Amino acid sequence: MTNYLDFEKPLAEIEGKAEELRAMARQSEGMDIESEAAALDKKAADMLVALYKELTPWRKCQVARHPDRPHCSDYIKALFTEYTPLAGDRNFADDDAVMGGLARFDGKPVMVIGHEKGSDTKGRIKHNFGMARPEGYRKAVRLIEMAGKFGLPVITLIDTAGAYPGKGAEERGQSEAIARSTEACLQAGVPLISIIIGEGGSGGAVAFATGDRVAMLEHSIYSVITPEGCASILWKDSEKMREAAEALRLTAKDLTQLGVVDRVIKEPLGGAHRDKPATLDAVRKALAEMLKELDGKKGKALIASRRKKYLDLGSKGLAA
C-alpha cells in the first residue's frame, strides 16, 4: 500500500482510480479497460513530474520524513557485507536508536554507524524514532575510536529529528555526549564520510555528520532545529512551520550553496521511497566515489584538513 503525503492527494486519487479499473477487470472476464487505465497512468505520471519539479522547503521536509523512505538498516543490508553489529557504550546501556558495527564495502573493511528510525510502529518505538540518547552517542564514540585504531574508514548515515530531549537523557549528560561524538569525528585519523539519508536535525545530526565528505540525498533536510520547533520559538506558533522551513535554508540545494554539503545524491522521481533499489544504487555509487577521493589519506594531515574545512565554513559569506 502506497502512503501519500498531503500534497500528493490529487495523485492518490488518479492512481487509485487506475487501480480500481484494473481490479474490476480482474473480477469481470472480457472487460477491457486497459486503455482507460493507461490514460490515467499517463495523467498520474505527468502530475508526479509537476509535483516534484520544484518542491518547497516544507514539502521537502515531508518527503524526508516519509515513512516508506529507506532507513539506515536498509542501507546496511543493501550496501554492506559481513556486517557485525557492535552494541553498548560500556557505561550505561545499548541504544537502539543508533546502529553500528564492522562491515565490508566493495570488499574493503569499514565501520558503519547510523540513526535507525524503524519501519513500523513496533520498530519506531524500539528505535525511539531515531532520537538517540547519550549512550547512543557514546557508543558511536567507541566505534569511531576503534575504527581509528584499526585504520578503517568510517561511514555515518544520518536520519534523526534530533537527540532525545527526555529527562533521563539530560541527567546522563546528553549535551556532553553529543559534544564528545562531534569531537570524535573531528579527531578521527581515518576518512569519515557522512550521508544524510532523511532528516538531519540539530546537534543530534552534527554529532555524526562532521565528516571529510558530507553528502545529502536530494530531498533530505539538514538544519539546526525542526521547522515546527523553530516556528514555536520565533512565532510562538508551530503552524508557521512552512515559513520556518523557508528561513532555515535546510534543503540540499541551499546547503550546497552555503558550503555545508559537498555532494547531492539524486533521488528517483517522487522521492527515495518510490524506487528504493535505484536510491540504494545511487548511494552506493556516491559512497564509492567519495571513498576513492579519500583513499590513502590518514593521520594528522587528514585531521588538519577536516578541521580547516569546518573552521572555514561561512568565511566566504563573512568576507562578502
Secondary structure as UniProt FT lines:
FT   HELIX           6..8
FT   HELIX           9..27
FT   TURN            29..30
FT   HELIX           34..53
FT   HELIX           57..64
FT   TURN            67..68
FT   HELIX           72..79
FT   STRAND          81..85
FT   TURN            96..97
FT   STRAND          98..105
FT   TURN            106..107
FT   STRAND          108..115
FT   HELIX           121..126
FT   HELIX           128..130
FT   HELIX           134..150
FT   STRAND          154..160
FT   HELIX           167..171
FT   TURN            172..173
FT   HELIX           174..187
FT   STRAND          192..201
FT   HELIX           202..209
FT   STRAND          213..217
FT   TURN            218..219
FT   STRAND          221..223
FT   HELIX           227..234
FT   HELIX           238..240
FT   HELIX           241..248
FT   HELIX           252..258
FT   STRAND          263..265
FT   TURN            269..270
FT   HELIX           272..274
FT   HELIX           276..293
FT   TURN            294..296
FT   HELIX           299..311
FT   TURN            313..314
FT   HELIX           315..319
//
